[in-house]
Amino acid sequence: MALTAEDMAPDFEFRPAWRLNDPQIEKDAVEFWNRLGILPKKVKPEERARELTAVAYKDGRIVGVHTARLGRLDQVRARLAMLRSAVDPDCRRTRVSFALTLYTRALLERWSKEHPEERLAGLGAILESRELAGRGNEPYWPTTRFILAGFMPDGRQLRISWFEDFRLD
Amino acid sequence: MRIGWRRDDARLEADAIALWERTGILPDDVTPAERARELVAGAYQGGRLISLCTAVVEPIPFLRARFVVLRSMTDPDHRRSHAQFALALPVRKALQDWALANPEEKAAGVIGFVEPGAWGDFDKLPVAPIWPLTVVAYTHDGKQVRACWFDHVRLDGARRAVAGPWPSRPKTWRPISNSAPPGG
């Protein structure tokens, strides 16, 4: 049986947000970003909130957020959901980010299957080296199926995770 | 099935040379004897070699690592024999075991270039069955670039894969488009 986000981080509550326009989650996510002050100045929290895929709650407040933007990655000639992740520094060692990745992957894979016209092939991520402690030196992550597929000019890793049912053109 | 990678297997080499000469498949600038030194494995049916793999170890710049670059061919009379599938698992194990036993070679995985249509319907699968060769790029002329990292490989400092110095022009590698991903 596949590992779930709840198995991995049982102290957290995971909620879907992708294309739900859930005003409470969006409000809580904006509060999270403002509290941590992590969004670039040019990004409006309300705009970023529309890209929410899933969030993690603990004690009634958001402590982890995943957002995604859909776009074509020319390198693999496919449309991917490029993930961004943010976790409250107080929860960094709780595996909540990894659990959110599992949750988001399952959520978007299901959404892709339900919306074949979107031709969403999988997930992509560009990883900062500071995000990689431990697992980052493994070129393949079997649990989330992310494979190292290249590097950005500044050395960040490009990873992709194909959905199982997707078929290439 | 015979594994021949770095074993100087005289029988496999002779059978491979006979297959190449019979099918006339090698490019003019490659001699069968040279290519035979790159043999990884061969699949036999009724005592006759019908399918084989060869490889070279080369740097793959966009992955910042050295990879075993795999080529394969099947006797045209046995195209539907699934001989390549039979080779997949033993070849993967042989190459991974060799990489583990020879760390100075700094081979981080296996990579292959798949011509459009060469795998039939299987080339629509982003991750190949049996052996998870995964689409990680395309060449300019439309070949799929499929890679599989060896299980034991770890990246150096979380930025650079284990790798030796790279020559300026790898022998088999052609540059690919590597534009910035969306949202990057």
Chai-1 contact restraints between the chains, C-beta under 6 A:
chainA,res_idxA,chainB,res_idxB,connection_type,confidence,min_distance_angstrom,max_distance_angstrom,comment,restraint_id
A,R69,B,G183,contact,1.0,0.0,6.0,A-B,restraint_1
A,G71,B,P182,contact,1.0,0.0,6.0,A-B,restraint_2
A,L73,B,P181,contact,1.0,0.0,6.0,A-B,restraint_3
A,D74,B,S177,contact,1.0,0.0,6.0,A-B,restraint_4
A,D74,B,S179,contact,1.0,0.0,6.0,A-B,restraint_5
A,Q75,B,A137,contact,1.0,0.0,6.0,A-B,restraint_6
A,Q75,B,N178,contact,1.0,0.0,6.0,A-B,restraint_7
A,V76,B,V135,contact,1.0,0.0,6.0,A-B,restraint_8
A,R77,B,Y138,contact,1.0,0.0,6.0,A-B,restraint_9
A,M82,B,P181,contact,1.0,0.0,6.0,A-B,restraint_10
A,M82,B,P182,contact,1.0,0.0,6.0,A-B,restraint_11
A,M82,B,G183,contact,1.0,0.0,6.0,A-B,restraint_12
A,G124,B,P181,contact,1.0,0.0,6.0,A-B,restraint_13
A,I126,B,G184,contact,1.0,0.0,6.0,A-B,restraint_14
A,S129,B,A158,contact,1.0,0.0,6.0,A-B,restraint_15
A,S129,B,R159,contact,1.0,0.0,6.0,A-B,restraint_16
A,L132,B,A158,contact,1.0,0.0,6.0,A-B,restraint_17
A,G136,B,A158,contact,1.0,0.0,6.0,A-B,restraint_18
A,N137,B,R154,contact,1.0,0.0,6.0,A-B,restraint_19
A,N137,B,L155,contact,1.0,0.0,6.0,A-B,restraint_20
A,N137,B,A158,contact,1.0,0.0,6.0,A-B,restraint_21
A,P139,B,W149,contact,1.0,0.0,6.0,A-B,restraint_22
A,P139,B,V153,contact,1.0,0.0,6.0,A-B,restraint_23
A,Y140,B,W149,contact,1.0,0.0,6.0,A-B,restraint_24
A,I147,B,T134,contact,1.0,0.0,6.0,A-B,restraint_25
A,A149,B,V136,contact,1.0,0.0,6.0,A-B,restraint_26
A,G150,B,F62,contact,1.0,0.0,6.0,A-B,restraint_27
A,F151,B,R64,contact,1.0,0.0,6.0,A-B,restraint_28
A,G155,B,R159,contact,1.0,0.0,6.0,A-B,restraint_29
A,W162,B,P126,contact,1.0,0.0,6.0,A-B,restraint_30
A,W162,B,V127,contact,1.0,0.0,6.0,A-B,restraint_31
A,R167,B,K124,contact,1.0,0.0,6.0,A-B,restraint_32
A,L168,B,K124,contact,1.0,0.0,6.0,A-B,restraint_33
A,L168,B,P126,contact,1.0,0.0,6.0,A-B,restraint_34
